[in-house]
Amino acid sequence: MKKVIPTFIAIIFFVVLVIVMGAFKIVNPGERGVLVTLGDISDVVQDEGLHMIIPFVQRITTIDVKTQKVEYESSSSSKDLQSVRTVVALNFKPDSTSVGKLYQNVGLNYEYKVIKPAIEEAVKSSTAKFTAEELITNRSEVKDAIAQNLSERLTKFFIEVEEVSIVDFSFSAEFDAAIEQKQTAEQQALKEKWNLERVKIQAQQTIEQAKAEAESLRLQRQDLTPELVNLRAIEKWDGVLPKVTGGSTPLVNIQ
């Protein structure tokens, strides 16, 4: 009996300790608690901190209501039936005032139960409204369409959509090659257009230069007189008489 009594006391102390520890539950910052009494949701704990419950009768399940991020990849088809691989990032948070309904209707594994399927359906539905080229050129419109679709789907499950980002679009190798060929052709056409404009400008410059030279010659002919011709000849004479064969002196008209 001397050995049994201390063991019995230790067991009782341990049971009491477990009961006392089970009578308290901590709700951390950024969390809300769902109070379950005998299997039924009886209340939602909105206050953070230490809370007392009835051991074995009540329990508090905490749900994180801070902003969370998930990123998923989805395969779909564009309006022109091109295969599209889309990577979408979603920032979301559970509605803090409806965590009881979220826990009751969906449970704690809501990311894989409702968020992942909602992203896949939203991407498929939205990308089908745009051609493959429009998915690239109108990326912001595609993002808005996905965000609106996601918000409509997740609001039903008490989840708020904060931000949607398209991380990446990728297409088939054939489509990528076609886009590259189109860009090359557009660049070549633009280069040829620039060359044509350059030739036109150079031709216009040549015409203007020829007009200027012709006008200069016209003005020179207009101002040309016999006295000016003689003056130009005298200015160009170097003072040396021309030499002729036979040693004779040439006759020069002084006038």
Secondary structure, DSSP 4 states (H G I P E B T S, - for coil): -TTHHHHHHHHHHHHHHHHHHHTEEEE-TTEEEEEEETTEEEEEE-S-EEEE--TTTEEEEEEE-S-EEEEEEEEEE-TT--EEEEEEEEEEEE-GGGHHHHHHHT-S-HIIIIIHHHHHHHHHHHHTTS-HHHHHHTHHHHHHHHHHHHHHHHHTTTEEEEEEEEEEEEE-HHHHHHHHHHHHHHHHHHHHHHHHHHHHHHHHHHHHHHHHHHHHHHHHHHH--HHHHHHHHHHH--S-PPP-TTSPPPP----
